[in-house]
Amino acid sequence: MRKITMLDQVTIDKIAAGEVVERPSSVVKELVENSIDAGATAITVEIREGGISLIRITDNGGGIEKDQVPSAFWRHATSKITSLEDLLTISSLGFRGEALSSIAAVSQVELITKTPDALTGTRYIIEGGVEKEQEEIGAPKGTTFLVRNLFYNTPARAKFLKSPATEGSYIGSLMEQMALSHPEISFKFMQNGQTRLNTSGNGNFKEIIYQIYGREITKELTEVKAEEGDVSISGYIGKPTVSRGNRGFENYFVNGRYVKNNILTKAIEDGYRSFLMQHKFPFTALFFQINPEKVDVNVHPAKREVRFQNSEELYHIVYRAVNDALTGKELIPEVSFDPARRKPAQERPAAAPAPEPFEIKRKQAQAALSKETAEDPKPIPPESKIRETGVYEKVPVKKEEEKDGKKEEQMSLFEDRKLLAENSRSLHRVIGQVFGTYWMVQMEDKLFIIDQHAAHEKVLYERLLHEMKKKEIISQYLAIPAVVSLSLRQLELIRENESWFREFGFELEPFGGKEYTIRAVPCNLYGIEDKEIFVELLDSLEEENGRMTPEIFAGKLASMACKAAVKGNQNLSYQEAEHLIGQLLKLENPYHCPHGRPTIISMSRYELEKKFKRV
């Protein structure tokens, strides 16, 4: 056995630095978090060569007292906590006291800092953990860190860095996360002299989303607001149309800290489950305010992960918040053609094209409307409507009623323009079926196309799910009982879960040996291959260690509904199509089948006319 010796301090610092400083983005994260904790309202980050040769971070925060500057670089020196008890109520982003020590151990650091009440600032230089210089200097309020030549004294670590462009992209992503998590702070990020990000710090969260992700995503956002007990949730989630193939767009912040947590991720994705296709992930930008005593942030040296005291309760709160935000929204994706290329100025027509017949009718109707208004001085209600025929129709509007001393507007017939709303049924015009699969419905100036299989699949799924939750599943007896041959393990699973099968609408009887008879199945599944569904349930039980749960059964409902639903290339009558639309009206989420595919798409009249070069 080799002789045991004590490591020297320089080696200890370099080893410790490996836990905190993995790459340039780690340095930026630690220093920007320190700036935020120091009360900065404006933070600028500049990098060269991906942050390997230079990182400069400037803030207008509280600065560091002159006599405390050297001690700030000691290991486990921190102003954030003073005792073990403080870990229970941490509100700052940093607290370990390892950042500055670790950064200084593997780079050349220059610090310029000044507190608001000091006449002059302090310039301090430390390289490889060794103090080099400290002097008084004129400086503005706040702190500037210059970190040069990262890993200059640990070449083995430097070999594992990626290209400057890649390392710079990591820092860019980090700065976007910082800007999202603190919309009240102005962030500026510069890479090789070029500004990549510049936020105003006015607190407008949606403006930052627009700046980072662009218009296409920002216009497809749904607001989330929920509060239960010690948990408050706010922010935005994307509609299913902005889903991605990975989790790169899932952003959430716990008490101002960007983190990753399996419980939150699962709750969010489960909330989207019936809205997204498989292997697709949502866009989220959510803030969680949780009692610090119920959050453990002291899990990872870089503070990337957190633990929660009551994770099961939190899961249900997040799931409900996400699902409620999506439920009830008209989530019909609109089909649009590629925008036509803009013509050069000399090719544009000199005069506007002649108005089309509908436009003439509209103007005539407006003129008639103006004349009627002049004769009758009563204001025209906003619910007035001009049909495409040019005829003016007055829509009855309920008068304002007094309620608790205040006037309350009543929703008019045409106030809600959703396709799947009861007050829109009279506007539906079922045109017909194409390709034996899709039904076309016109409503006002939009064309809606309904996938009959996906729509019927969703109707059956929701009905089965509702009956299961209410424990109202009705059994349908089979004219000829089905006989299935089972393995010994499957026989055991049936005996262990016999009450579950009965509760879900199956009636089973031993038939001798390894065979069972299926005498009844859930009513809504009648007519499909009974053996196949039953065997699928048994297979699921084997995968889940033999215990049936409502979640396992619900997971199979999608498969059952798919098999029981009307198929594509199957002609339906107009009456059947109308009935199917009526059933969709009653669903909480009629816009996606259980597998996440859309049940309905739409096309505007404008898009269609643009395709035919009418506009």
C-alpha positions as CSV (number, residue, x, y, z in Angstrom):
1,M,0.0,0.0,0.0
2,R,1.3,3.4,-0.9
3,K,2.0,5.9,1.8
4,I,-0.9,8.3,2.8
5,T,0.0,12.0,2.4
6,M,-1.9,15.2,2.7
7,L,-2.5,17.1,-0.6
8,D,-1.3,20.6,-0.9
9,Q,-3.8,23.5,-1.1
10,V,-3.3,24.2,-4.8
11,T,-4.1,20.6,-5.7
12,I,-7.1,20.6,-3.4
13,D,-8.4,23.8,-5.1
14,K,-8.0,22.4,-8.6
15,I,-9.8,19.2,-7.7
16,A,-12.6,21.2,-6.1
17,A,-12.8,23.4,-9.2
18,G,-13.5,20.4,-11.3
19,E,-16.9,20.0,-9.5
20,V,-18.0,23.5,-10.2
21,V,-16.1,24.7,-13.3
22,E,-16.7,22.2,-16.1
23,R,-16.5,24.7,-19.0
24,P,-16.7,28.4,-19.7
25,S,-20.5,28.4,-19.3
26,S,-20.0,27.2,-15.7
27,V,-17.9,30.3,-15.0
28,V,-20.6,32.6,-16.5
29,K,-23.4,30.9,-14.6
30,E,-21.6,31.3,-11.2
31,L,-20.6,34.9,-11.8
32,V,-24.0,36.0,-13.2
33,E,-25.8,34.4,-10.3
34,N,-23.5,36.4,-8.0
35,S,-24.5,39.6,-9.8
36,I,-28.2,38.8,-9.4
37,D,-27.7,38.1,-5.7
38,A,-25.9,41.4,-5.4
39,G,-29.0,43.2,-6.5
40,A,-27.9,44.1,-10.1
41,T,-30.5,45.5,-12.5
42,A,-28.2,45.4,-15.5
43,I,-25.6,42.7,-16.4
44,T,-23.3,42.5,-19.4
45,V,-21.5,39.4,-20.4
46,E,-18.8,39.5,-23.1
47,I,-16.8,36.5,-24.3
48,R,-13.9,35.8,-26.7
49,E,-13.2,32.5,-28.3
50,G,-16.1,30.8,-26.6
51,G,-15.1,32.2,-23.2
52,I,-11.8,30.2,-23.2
53,S,-9.5,33.3,-23.7
54,L,-11.8,35.9,-22.1
55,I,-15.0,36.3,-20.1
56,R,-15.9,39.8,-18.9
57,I,-19.0,40.2,-16.7
58,T,-20.1,43.7,-15.5
59,D,-22.9,44.5,-13.2
60,N,-24.4,47.5,-11.3
61,G,-24.9,45.6,-8.1
62,G,-23.8,46.3,-4.6
63,G,-20.1,45.5,-5.1
64,I,-17.7,44.0,-2.5
65,E,-16.2,45.9,0.4
66,K,-12.5,46.6,0.0
67,D,-11.4,44.7,3.1
68,Q,-13.5,41.6,2.0
69,V,-12.2,41.3,-1.5
70,P,-9.3,38.8,-0.7
71,S,-11.5,36.7,1.5
72,A,-14.2,36.4,-1.2
73,F,-11.8,34.0,-3.0
74,W,-11.3,31.7,0.0
75,R,-13.0,28.3,-0.2
76,H,-16.4,28.2,1.4
77,A,-16.4,32.0,2.0
78,T,-19.9,33.2,1.4
79,S,-22.2,36.1,2.3
80,K,-25.4,34.1,1.6
81,I,-25.6,31.8,4.6
82,T,-24.0,31.8,8.1
83,S,-25.3,28.5,9.6
84,L,-26.7,25.1,8.7
85,E,-30.2,26.3,9.5
86,D,-29.9,28.9,6.7
87,L,-29.9,26.0,4.1
88,L,-33.6,25.5,4.9
89,T,-34.7,28.9,3.7
90,I,-32.2,29.8,0.9
91,S,-33.5,32.5,-1.4
92,S,-30.3,33.4,-3.1
93,L,-29.0,31.6,-6.2
94,G,-25.5,31.0,-4.9
95,F,-24.6,29.9,-1.3
96,R,-21.8,27.3,-1.3
97,G,-18.9,29.8,-1.4
98,E,-17.0,27.6,-3.9
99,A,-17.5,29.6,-7.1
100,L,-14.8,32.3,-6.9
101,S,-12.3,30.0,-5.3
102,S,-12.8,27.4,-8.0
103,I,-12.7,29.9,-10.9
104,A,-9.5,31.5,-9.6
105,A,-7.8,28.1,-9.2
106,V,-8.0,27.4,-12.9
107,S,-7.7,30.8,-14.6
108,Q,-6.3,34.3,-14.4
109,V,-8.9,36.6,-12.7
110,E,-9.0,40.3,-12.4
111,L,-11.7,41.9,-10.2
112,I,-12.8,45.6,-10.2
113,T,-15.5,46.4,-7.6
114,K,-16.9,49.4,-5.8
115,T,-19.7,49.7,-3.2
116,P,-22.3,52.5,-3.5
117,D,-21.0,54.5,-0.5
118,A,-17.3,54.1,-1.2
119,L,-15.3,56.9,-2.9
120,T,-13.0,54.6,-4.8
121,G,-13.0,51.0,-5.9
122,T,-10.7,48.1,-5.6
123,R,-8.7,46.2,-8.3
124,Y,-7.6,42.7,-7.4
125,I,-5.7,40.1,-9.4
126,I,-5.5,36.4,-8.6
127,E,-4.0,33.7,-10.9
128,G,-4.1,30.0,-10.3
129,G,-5.4,30.6,-6.8
130,V,-2.4,32.8,-5.9
131,E,-2.9,36.5,-5.1
132,K,-0.9,38.8,-7.3
133,E,-2.0,42.4,-6.8
134,Q,-4.5,44.6,-5.0
135,E,-4.8,48.4,-5.5
136,E,-7.2,51.3,-5.1
137,I,-8.8,52.4,-8.4
138,G,-11.5,54.7,-9.7
139,A,-14.5,52.7,-10.7
140,P,-18.3,52.9,-11.1
141,K,-20.6,51.3,-8.7
142,G,-20.8,47.5,-9.1
143,T,-18.5,44.7,-10.1
144,T,-16.5,43.7,-13.1
145,F,-14.9,40.2,-13.5
146,L,-12.3,39.5,-16.2
147,V,-11.5,35.8,-16.4
148,R,-8.7,35.0,-18.8
149,N,-7.2,31.8,-20.2
150,L,-9.5,29.3,-18.6
151,F,-7.7,26.0,-17.6
152,Y,-4.3,27.5,-18.5
153,N,-2.7,25.6,-15.6
154,T,-4.7,22.4,-16.1
155,P,-4.1,21.4,-19.8
156,A,-5.7,18.0,-19.2
157,R,-9.0,19.8,-18.5
158,A,-8.6,22.1,-21.5
159,K,-8.3,19.1,-23.8
160,F,-12.0,18.2,-23.1
161,L,-13.3,21.6,-24.2
162,K,-15.2,21.7,-27.5
163,S,-14.7,24.3,-30.3
164,P,-15.0,28.0,-29.4
165,A,-18.2,28.2,-31.4
166,T,-19.7,25.3,-29.5
167,E,-18.6,26.6,-26.1
168,G,-20.0,30.0,-27.0
169,S,-23.3,28.5,-27.9
170,Y,-23.5,26.9,-24.4
171,I,-23.0,30.4,-22.9
172,G,-25.7,31.8,-25.3
173,S,-28.2,29.2,-24.2
174,L,-27.3,30.0,-20.5
175,M,-27.9,33.7,-21.1
176,E,-31.3,33.0,-22.6
177,Q,-32.2,31.0,-19.5
178,M,-31.0,33.8,-17.3
179,A,-33.0,36.4,-19.2
180,L,-36.2,34.2,-19.0
181,S,-35.8,33.6,-15.3
182,H,-35.3,37.3,-14.5
183,P,-37.3,39.5,-16.8
184,E,-36.8,42.4,-14.4
185,I,-33.0,42.5,-15.1
186,S,-31.5,43.9,-18.3
187,F,-29.1,41.4,-19.8
188,K,-26.6,42.0,-22.6
189,F,-24.6,39.2,-24.2
190,M,-21.7,39.9,-26.6
191,Q,-19.7,37.2,-28.5
192,N,-16.5,38.3,-30.3
193,G,-17.7,41.9,-30.4
194,Q,-21.2,41.1,-31.7
195,T,-24.4,41.6,-29.6
196,R,-26.3,38.3,-29.4
197,L,-28.9,39.2,-26.8
198,N,-30.1,42.5,-25.3
199,T,-33.1,42.6,-23.0
200,S,-34.8,45.7,-21.6
201,G,-35.3,44.5,-18.0
202,N,-38.9,46.0,-18.0
203,G,-40.4,42.8,-16.5
204,N,-42.3,41.9,-19.7
205,F,-41.8,38.1,-19.8
206,K,-43.6,37.6,-23.1
207,E,-41.4,40.2,-24.7
208,I,-38.3,38.2,-23.8
209,I,-39.9,35.0,-25.2
210,Y,-40.5,36.9,-28.4
211,Q,-36.9,38.1,-28.5
212,I,-35.4,34.6,-27.9
213,Y,-37.8,32.3,-29.7
214,G,-39.4,34.6,-32.3
215,R,-42.9,35.5,-33.5
216,E,-44.1,32.0,-34.6
217,I,-43.8,30.5,-31.1
218,T,-44.8,33.7,-29.2
219,K,-48.2,33.8,-31.0
220,E,-48.9,30.2,-30.1
221,L,-48.6,30.7,-26.3
222,T,-51.2,30.0,-23.6
223,E,-50.9,31.6,-20.2
224,V,-50.7,29.5,-17.1
225,K,-51.7,30.7,-13.6
226,A,-52.4,28.5,-10.6
227,E,-51.9,28.6,-6.9
228,E,-52.4,25.8,-4.4
229,G,-51.1,25.8,-0.9
230,D,-47.4,26.7,-0.9
231,V,-47.1,26.5,-4.7
232,S,-47.6,29.3,-7.2
233,I,-47.3,28.7,-10.9
234,S,-47.2,31.4,-13.6
235,G,-45.9,31.8,-17.1
236,Y,-46.7,30.4,-20.6
237,I,-46.9,27.1,-22.4
238,G,-47.0,26.5,-26.1
239,K,-49.9,25.1,-28.0
240,P,-49.4,21.6,-29.4
241,T,-48.4,23.1,-32.8
242,V,-45.0,24.3,-31.4
243,S,-43.9,20.9,-30.1
244,R,-40.3,19.7,-30.7
245,G,-38.5,16.4,-30.9
246,N,-36.5,16.9,-27.7
247,R,-36.9,18.6,-24.4
248,G,-34.8,21.6,-25.4
249,F,-37.8,24.0,-25.2
250,E,-38.9,22.9,-21.7
251,N,-37.9,25.8,-19.5
252,Y,-39.0,26.1,-15.8
253,F,-37.7,28.0,-12.9
254,V,-38.0,27.2,-9.2
255,N,-37.7,30.3,-7.0
256,G,-35.9,32.1,-9.8
257,R,-33.5,29.3,-10.4
258,Y,-33.3,27.4,-13.7
259,V,-33.3,23.7,-12.8
260,K,-34.1,20.3,-14.1
261,N,-36.3,17.9,-12.1
262,N,-37.9,14.6,-13.1
263,I,-41.1,15.2,-11.2
264,L,-41.7,18.6,-12.9
265,T,-40.8,17.2,-16.3
266,K,-43.2,14.3,-15.9
267,A,-46.0,16.4,-14.6
268,I,-45.7,18.8,-17.6
269,E,-45.4,16.1,-20.2
270,D,-48.3,14.1,-18.7
271,G,-50.4,17.3,-18.7
272,Y,-49.8,17.4,-22.5
273,R,-50.2,13.7,-23.1
274,S,-53.5,13.8,-25.0
275,F,-52.5,16.9,-26.9
276,L,-49.1,15.9,-28.4
277,M,-48.0,13.0,-30.6
278,Q,-45.7,10.4,-29.1
279,H,-42.1,11.4,-28.9
280,K,-42.9,15.1,-29.2
281,F,-42.2,17.6,-26.4
282,P,-43.8,20.9,-25.5
283,F,-42.6,24.5,-25.2
284,T,-42.8,25.8,-21.6
285,A,-41.6,28.8,-19.8
286,L,-43.0,28.4,-16.2
287,F,-42.2,30.0,-12.9
288,F,-42.7,28.1,-9.7
289,Q,-42.7,29.9,-6.4
290,I,-42.4,27.3,-3.6
291,N,-41.9,27.6,0.1
292,P,-38.0,27.4,0.4
293,E,-38.4,25.1,3.4
294,K,-39.9,22.5,1.0
295,V,-37.2,22.7,-1.6
296,D,-33.7,21.2,-1.3
297,V,-31.3,23.1,-3.6
298,N,-28.2,21.6,-2.0
299,V,-28.2,18.5,-4.2
300,H,-25.7,19.3,-7.0
301,P,-22.5,21.3,-6.8
302,A,-23.6,23.4,-9.8
303,K,-27.1,23.7,-8.4
304,R,-28.7,22.2,-11.5
305,E,-31.1,19.9,-9.6
306,V,-33.5,20.3,-6.8
307,R,-35.6,18.0,-4.6
308,F,-39.0,18.6,-3.2
309,Q,-40.4,17.6,0.1
310,N,-43.8,16.5,-1.2
311,S,-43.1,15.6,-4.8
312,E,-46.4,13.6,-5.3
313,E,-48.6,16.6,-4.3
314,L,-46.5,18.9,-6.5
315,Y,-46.9,16.5,-9.5
316,H,-50.7,16.8,-9.3
317,I,-50.6,20.6,-8.9
318,V,-48.4,21.0,-12.0
319,Y,-50.3,18.4,-14.0
320,R,-53.6,20.2,-13.3
321,A,-52.2,23.6,-14.1
322,V,-50.9,22.5,-17.5
323,N,-53.9,20.4,-18.4
324,D,-56.4,23.1,-17.4
325,A,-54.5,25.7,-19.4
326,L,-54.9,23.5,-22.5
327,T,-58.4,22.2,-21.9
328,G,-61.1,24.3,-23.4
329,K,-58.9,26.2,-25.9
330,E,-59.7,26.0,-29.6
331,L,-56.5,24.2,-30.7
332,I,-57.3,23.6,-34.3
333,P,-54.1,24.0,-36.4
334,E,-54.5,26.3,-39.4
335,V,-53.1,25.1,-42.7
336,S,-51.4,27.8,-44.7
337,F,-49.5,27.9,-47.9
338,D,-45.9,29.1,-48.3
339,P,-46.1,32.9,-48.5
340,A,-45.7,34.2,-52.0
341,R,-42.5,35.9,-52.9
342,R,-42.8,39.6,-52.7
343,K,-42.6,41.2,-56.1
344,P,-40.1,44.0,-56.9
345,A,-41.6,47.5,-56.9
346,Q,-41.5,47.8,-60.7
347,E,-43.5,44.6,-61.1
348,R,-46.3,45.7,-58.8
349,P,-49.6,46.8,-60.4
350,A,-50.1,50.5,-60.5
351,A,-53.7,50.3,-59.3
352,A,-55.5,48.1,-56.9
353,P,-57.5,45.3,-58.5
354,A,-61.2,45.7,-59.0
355,P,-63.3,44.6,-55.9
356,E,-64.8,41.2,-56.1
357,P,-68.5,40.6,-56.0
358,F,-68.5,39.9,-52.3
359,E,-66.7,43.1,-51.6
360,I,-69.3,45.1,-53.6
361,K,-72.1,43.4,-51.7
362,R,-70.4,44.1,-48.4
363,K,-70.1,47.8,-49.2
364,Q,-73.7,47.9,-50.3
365,A,-74.8,46.3,-47.1
366,Q,-72.7,48.8,-45.1
367,A,-74.3,51.6,-47.0
368,A,-77.8,50.2,-46.2
369,L,-76.7,49.8,-42.7
370,S,-75.6,53.4,-42.4
371,K,-79.0,54.6,-43.8
372,E,-80.8,52.4,-41.3
373,T,-78.7,53.8,-38.6
374,A,-79.5,57.4,-39.6
375,E,-83.2,56.7,-39.4
376,D,-82.8,54.8,-36.2
377,P,-80.4,56.5,-33.9
378,K,-79.9,53.4,-31.7
379,P,-76.2,52.2,-31.8
380,I,-75.6,49.1,-33.9
381,P,-74.6,46.2,-31.6
382,P,-71.2,44.7,-32.2
383,E,-73.0,41.4,-32.7
384,S,-74.5,42.6,-36.0
385,K,-73.5,40.4,-38.9
386,I,-73.2,40.7,-42.7
387,R,-73.6,37.3,-44.4
388,E,-71.7,36.5,-47.6
389,T,-75.0,37.2,-49.4
390,G,-74.6,40.8,-48.5
391,V,-77.7,40.7,-46.3
392,Y,-77.6,42.4,-42.9
393,E,-78.8,40.4,-40.0
394,K,-79.5,41.6,-36.6
395,V,-78.5,39.0,-33.9
396,P,-80.5,39.2,-30.7
397,V,-78.5,40.4,-27.8
398,K,-79.5,40.0,-24.2
399,K,-79.9,43.2,-22.4
400,E,-77.5,44.1,-19.6
401,E,-78.7,43.0,-16.3
402,E,-78.1,44.4,-12.8
403,K,-76.2,42.0,-10.6
404,D,-74.9,43.0,-7.2
405,G,-75.1,46.6,-8.2
406,K,-73.0,46.1,-11.4
407,K,-73.9,45.6,-15.0
408,E,-73.0,42.3,-16.4
409,E,-72.7,41.7,-20.2
410,Q,-74.3,38.4,-21.4
411,M,-72.5,36.4,-24.1
412,S,-74.2,36.9,-27.4
413,L,-74.8,34.2,-30.0
414,F,-71.8,35.2,-32.2
415,E,-69.4,36.3,-29.5
416,D,-67.7,32.9,-29.4
417,R,-66.5,31.8,-32.9
418,K,-65.3,28.4,-32.0
419,L,-66.2,25.6,-34.4
420,L,-67.0,23.2,-31.6
421,A,-69.3,25.4,-29.6
422,E,-73.0,25.0,-29.2
423,N,-73.6,28.6,-30.3
424,S,-71.8,27.9,-33.6
425,R,-73.8,24.8,-34.6
426,S,-76.2,26.9,-36.7
427,L,-73.3,28.3,-38.7
428,H,-72.0,24.8,-39.7
429,R,-72.3,23.8,-43.3
430,V,-71.3,20.2,-43.9
431,I,-70.0,20.1,-47.4
432,G,-69.2,16.5,-47.8
433,Q,-66.6,13.7,-47.4
434,V,-63.4,13.3,-49.4
435,F,-61.2,10.2,-49.8
436,G,-63.7,8.3,-47.6
437,T,-62.0,9.7,-44.5
438,Y,-62.2,13.5,-44.2
439,W,-65.3,15.6,-43.7
440,M,-65.3,19.3,-44.8
441,V,-67.3,21.8,-42.8
442,Q,-67.6,25.5,-43.7
443,M,-68.2,28.1,-41.0
444,E,-68.1,31.7,-42.0
445,D,-64.8,32.4,-43.8
446,K,-63.1,29.2,-42.7
447,L,-63.0,25.7,-44.0
448,F,-62.6,22.9,-41.4
449,I,-61.4,19.4,-42.3
450,I,-62.3,16.7,-39.8
451,D,-60.5,13.3,-39.7
452,Q,-63.4,10.9,-39.0
453,H,-61.2,8.2,-37.5
454,A,-59.2,10.5,-35.2
455,A,-62.4,12.3,-34.2
456,H,-64.4,9.1,-33.4
457,E,-61.3,7.6,-31.7
458,K,-61.2,10.6,-29.3
459,V,-64.9,10.4,-28.7
460,L,-64.6,6.8,-27.6
461,Y,-61.5,7.4,-25.6
462,E,-63.1,10.3,-23.6
463,R,-66.2,8.3,-23.0
464,L,-64.3,5.3,-21.7
465,L,-62.1,7.5,-19.5
466,H,-65.2,9.3,-18.1
467,E,-66.9,6.0,-17.4
468,M,-63.8,4.6,-15.8
469,K,-63.4,7.6,-13.5
470,K,-67.1,7.5,-12.5
471,K,-67.1,3.7,-12.3
472,E,-70.0,3.6,-14.7
473,I,-68.5,1.2,-17.3
474,I,-71.4,-0.9,-18.7
475,S,-70.7,-4.5,-19.9
476,Q,-72.0,-5.9,-23.2
477,Y,-72.5,-9.6,-23.3
478,L,-71.1,-11.4,-26.3
479,A,-73.4,-13.6,-28.4
480,I,-70.6,-16.2,-28.6
481,P,-68.2,-16.1,-25.6
482,A,-64.5,-15.9,-26.7
483,V,-62.1,-18.5,-25.4
484,V,-58.4,-17.6,-24.8
485,S,-55.5,-19.9,-23.9
486,L,-53.1,-18.4,-21.4
487,S,-49.7,-19.1,-19.8
488,L,-49.3,-19.9,-16.2
489,R,-48.1,-16.4,-15.5
490,Q,-51.2,-14.9,-17.3
491,L,-53.5,-17.2,-15.3
492,E,-51.9,-15.9,-12.1
493,L,-52.3,-12.3,-13.2
494,I,-56.0,-12.8,-13.9
495,R,-56.6,-14.3,-10.5
496,E,-54.7,-11.4,-8.8
497,N,-56.6,-8.7,-10.7
498,E,-60.0,-10.3,-11.2
499,S,-61.8,-7.5,-9.4
500,W,-60.2,-4.9,-11.7
501,F,-61.2,-6.7,-14.8
502,R,-64.8,-6.9,-13.5
503,E,-64.8,-3.2,-12.6
504,F,-63.6,-2.3,-16.1
505,G,-66.4,-4.2,-17.7
506,F,-64.9,-7.7,-18.5
507,E,-66.7,-10.8,-17.3
508,L,-64.4,-13.8,-17.2
509,E,-64.8,-17.5,-16.3
510,P,-62.4,-20.4,-16.1
511,F,-62.9,-22.8,-19.0
512,G,-60.7,-25.6,-17.7
513,G,-57.0,-26.1,-17.9
514,K,-55.2,-22.9,-19.1
515,E,-58.3,-21.5,-20.8
516,Y,-60.7,-18.7,-19.9
517,T,-63.9,-17.5,-21.5
518,I,-64.7,-13.9,-22.1
519,R,-68.4,-13.5,-21.7
520,A,-68.7,-9.7,-21.6
521,V,-66.6,-6.7,-22.6
522,P,-66.9,-2.9,-22.0
523,C,-69.9,-1.7,-24.0
524,N,-68.0,0.9,-26.0
525,L,-65.5,-1.8,-27.2
526,Y,-68.2,-4.1,-28.4
527,G,-67.6,-5.3,-32.0
528,I,-63.8,-5.2,-32.0
529,E,-61.5,-8.2,-31.5
530,D,-62.1,-9.1,-27.9
531,K,-59.2,-11.5,-27.5
532,E,-56.7,-8.9,-28.8
533,I,-57.7,-6.2,-26.3
534,F,-57.8,-8.7,-23.4
535,V,-54.3,-10.0,-24.2
536,E,-53.0,-6.5,-24.5
537,L,-54.1,-5.8,-21.0
538,L,-52.5,-8.9,-19.7
539,D,-49.2,-7.9,-21.5
540,S,-49.4,-4.5,-19.8
541,L,-49.8,-6.2,-16.4
542,E,-46.7,-8.3,-17.0
543,E,-44.7,-5.1,-17.8
544,E,-46.0,-3.4,-14.7
545,N,-45.1,-6.1,-12.2
546,G,-48.5,-7.7,-12.2
547,R,-50.6,-4.9,-10.5
548,M,-53.5,-3.3,-12.4
549,T,-54.0,0.4,-11.8
550,P,-56.3,3.0,-13.4
551,E,-53.2,4.5,-15.1
552,I,-52.4,1.2,-16.8
553,F,-55.9,0.8,-18.0
554,A,-56.2,4.4,-19.1
555,G,-53.0,3.9,-21.1
556,K,-54.7,1.1,-23.0
557,L,-57.9,3.0,-23.6
558,A,-56.1,4.8,-26.5
559,S,-55.4,1.5,-28.2
560,M,-58.9,0.2,-27.5
561,A,-60.5,3.4,-28.9
562,C,-58.3,3.3,-32.0
563,K,-59.5,-0.3,-32.8
564,A,-63.1,0.4,-32.0
565,A,-63.3,3.7,-34.0
566,V,-64.7,4.1,-37.5
567,K,-61.8,3.7,-39.9
568,G,-60.5,5.8,-42.8
569,N,-61.9,4.9,-46.3
570,Q,-65.2,4.2,-44.6
571,N,-68.2,6.1,-46.0
572,L,-70.4,7.8,-43.4
573,S,-73.8,9.4,-44.0
574,Y,-74.4,13.2,-43.5
575,Q,-76.4,12.3,-40.4
576,E,-73.6,10.2,-39.0
577,A,-71.1,13.1,-39.6
578,E,-73.4,15.6,-37.9
579,H,-73.8,13.2,-35.0
580,L,-70.0,12.8,-34.7
581,I,-69.5,16.6,-34.7
582,G,-72.2,16.8,-32.0
583,Q,-70.3,14.3,-29.9
584,L,-67.0,16.3,-30.3
585,L,-68.8,19.3,-28.8
586,K,-69.1,17.6,-25.5
587,L,-65.4,16.8,-25.0
588,E,-63.0,18.8,-23.0
589,N,-60.2,18.4,-25.6
590,P,-61.8,17.5,-28.9
591,Y,-58.8,18.7,-31.0
592,H,-56.4,15.8,-30.7
593,C,-56.8,12.0,-30.8
594,P,-55.4,10.0,-27.8
595,H,-52.1,9.6,-29.8
596,G,-51.7,13.4,-30.2
597,R,-52.7,13.7,-33.9
598,P,-55.0,16.5,-34.8
599,T,-58.7,15.7,-35.3
600,I,-59.4,18.9,-37.1
601,I,-57.4,21.3,-39.3
602,S,-58.6,24.6,-40.8
603,M,-57.9,26.8,-43.8
604,S,-59.0,30.4,-44.0
605,R,-60.8,31.8,-47.1
606,Y,-57.9,34.2,-47.5
607,E,-55.3,31.4,-47.8
608,L,-57.5,29.6,-50.3
609,E,-58.0,32.7,-52.4
610,K,-54.2,33.4,-52.3
611,K,-53.6,29.9,-53.7
612,F,-55.9,30.7,-56.6
613,K,-54.1,34.1,-57.1
614,R,-57.3,36.0,-56.2
615,V,-55.4,38.1,-53.7
